[in-house]
Amino acid sequence: MSYATQTNTTVGLQYRGTLEIILFSAPITVPCCVFLFINGTLLFTLRSKPVFCETSRYILLYNLLFADTVQMALSQLLYILAACRIRLTYPVCGVLAMLANLTSVISPLTLVVMCLERYVAVCYPLRHATIITIRNTGVAICLVWAVSSLNILTRVLLLLEFPFEDMESLQMKDFCSDIAIFLGPMSDDYDKAYTYFLFVSAGVAVISSYIGVIVAARSASTDKASARKARNTLLLHLVQLGLTLASTIHDPLVIAISKILDRIAIFRIQSILYVCIILFPRCLSALIYGLRDQTIRPVLIYRLCCRLKLSIIPAKAEVLL
């Protein structure tokens, strides 16, 4: 093969690889950026009025939305790095993966606290104002972050047992992911045990709250409309928890697929799994609460429409000039 033919072949392969990266990354990255914009607007909205800053359920929603937004941003960053075939060092990958794990644990724990808040509102309406206060809500959020941080600290301690001094280089040989930083069997076993315990406990708490609200709804002394609304909210929380739980099967599926398929097929299937069980659940909070809540919806739509108009008006001005 001549030098010119070899060069053309190499350029063709590079072009095909670049084109494939763009074709697979763009349909995922663009919607993710849109939802990050919506989440950012909703986060700003939840800090724009006193009613949002002084109501416990809106404070909890802000914490949930913040965790989902950070998780979505970090997941998209790791996806783009993998799609562009950029390999990081173990310390950098470890920091990104630990932050992603931190926010992924905060979401289900916050959902549990939100379910308990709705349960108290329906089953103990006269004591709701004294139990669910701003101070107690802040304490609950601090406990959620403390439990999540303790999980990350344990993971870091398990990583310290790995003999890094025996490695030739800290440069990773594969792309950065949760799987890549499981450098020993103890880390993998701890991750599975913690995940099972977390979601079993969260599932029991959410289902118990749901059953309690249903029982209270049949009571003659309970506000039927409020109980029905709380029941629907708890059902949505249960769906959210189930979708978040589904994200834990991403890594095992990728490991199983990698044993039977080639690298290109793995990348394509991994992209589909990423959208369905990681990206999609993180977009639900904005859709559920931003459009369903009667207090948030008009403010959110107003802010989104105003920003859209501000982006259209300069474009029209440039055309006229």
Secondary structure, 3 states (H helix, E strand, C coil): CCHHHHHHHHHHHHHHHHHHHHHHHHHHHHHHHHHHHHHHHHHHHCCCCHHHHCCHHHHHHHHHHHHHHHHHHHHHHHHHHHHCCCCCEHHHHHHHHHHHHHHHHHHHHHHHHHHHHHHHHHHCCCCHHHHCCHHHHHHHHHHHHHHHHHHHHHHHHHHCCCCHHHCCCCECCCCCCCHHHCCCHHHHHHHHHHHHHHHHHHHHHHHHHHHHHHHHHCCCCCCHHHHHHHHHHHHHHHHHHHHHHHHHHHHHHHHHHHCCCCHHHHHHHHHHHHHHHHHHHHHHHHHHHHHHCCCHHHHHHHHHHHHHHHHHHHHHHHHHC
